[in-house]
Amino acid sequence: MLLTLTAFALCFLFTVIDQVCLSIACRHARNANLIISKSDELLNVRELNTWSMISDFAPRESNDKLRGLVTVHDTLFKARVISFILFLLALLYEVSNW
């Protein structure tokens, strides 16, 4: 049970950190004249599309923070996928031993 909760907490923590990074990246992108609506920033359904738009824009921009945030997002996305898989495996392990 502890393993399952730990994997879930990691997945949740990575998601929250990624959402904070998205908000910061949107602010930097807006300052660089990229048009991003508030709904694109706040809706989870549009999150990947917004990151894609920022990722395409970041290499053309001289803002190192924006490029760094894109790199952090890529790493966090991979960490989220891995932690979600670990959560599912831990959950299956718990259910099979129940």
C-alpha positions in Angstrom: 0.0 0.0 0.0 2.9 2.4 0.8 4.5 1.7 -2.5 1.2 2.5 -4.4 0.7 5.8 -2.4 4.3 6.8 -3.0 4.0 6.3 -6.7 0.7 8.2 -6.8 2.2 11.0 -4.8 5.2 11.3 -7.2 2.9 11.4 -10.2 0.8 14.1 -8.6 3.8 16.1 -7.5 5.3 16.0 -11.0 2.0 17.1 -12.4 1.8 20.1 -10.1 5.4 21.1 -10.8 4.7 20.8 -14.6 1.6 23.0 -14.2 3.6 25.7 -12.4 6.3 25.5 -15.2 3.5 25.9 -17.8 2.3 29.1 -16.1 5.8 30.6 -15.9 6.5 29.6 -19.5 3.2 31.2 -20.7 4.1 34.4 -18.9 7.5 34.5 -20.5 6.0 33.6 -23.9 3.4 36.4 -23.6 6.2 38.8 -22.8 7.8 37.8 -26.0 4.6 38.5 -27.9 3.3 34.9 -28.4 -0.4 34.8 -28.1 -1.6 32.3 -25.6 -5.1 32.5 -24.1 -5.7 31.9 -20.5 -8.0 29.0 -21.3 -5.1 27.3 -23.2 -2.9 27.8 -20.1 -5.4 26.6 -17.5 -7.2 23.7 -19.2 -5.5 20.4 -18.9 -6.9 19.3 -22.2 -5.0 22.0 -24.0 -1.8 21.6 -22.0 0.1 19.5 -24.5 -0.9 21.8 -27.4 0.2 24.9 -25.4 3.6 23.2 -24.6 3.9 22.3 -28.2 3.3 25.9 -29.2 5.8 27.2 -26.7 8.4 24.5 -27.7 8.2 25.6 -31.3 8.5 29.3 -30.3 11.3 28.9 -27.7 14.3 28.2 -30.1 13.6 31.4 -32.0 13.5 33.5 -28.8 16.6 34.7 -27.0 15.0 34.0 -23.6 17.1 31.3 -22.0 14.5 30.9 -19.2 11.9 29.9 -21.7 14.2 27.4 -23.4 15.1 26.0 -19.9 11.4 25.7 -19.0 10.8 23.7 -22.2 13.7 21.4 -21.2 12.3 21.0 -17.7 8.8 20.2 -19.1 10.3 17.5 -21.3 12.0 15.9 -18.3 8.9 16.2 -16.1 6.7 14.7 -18.8 8.9 11.6 -19.0 9.0 11.5 -15.2 5.2 11.7 -15.1 4.9 8.8 -17.5 7.3 6.7 -15.6 5.7 7.4 -12.2 2.3 6.7 -13.6 3.5 3.3 -14.9 5.1 2.6 -11.5 1.8 3.6 -9.9 -0.1 1.1 -12.1 2.5 -1.6 -11.5 2.3 -1.0 -7.7 -1.5 -1.1 -7.8 -1.5 -4.4 -9.7 1.0 -5.8 -7.2 -1.2 -4.7 -4.3 -4.3 -6.2 -6.0 -2.6 -9.5 -6.8 -1.5 -9.9 -3.2 -4.9 -9.0 -1.8 
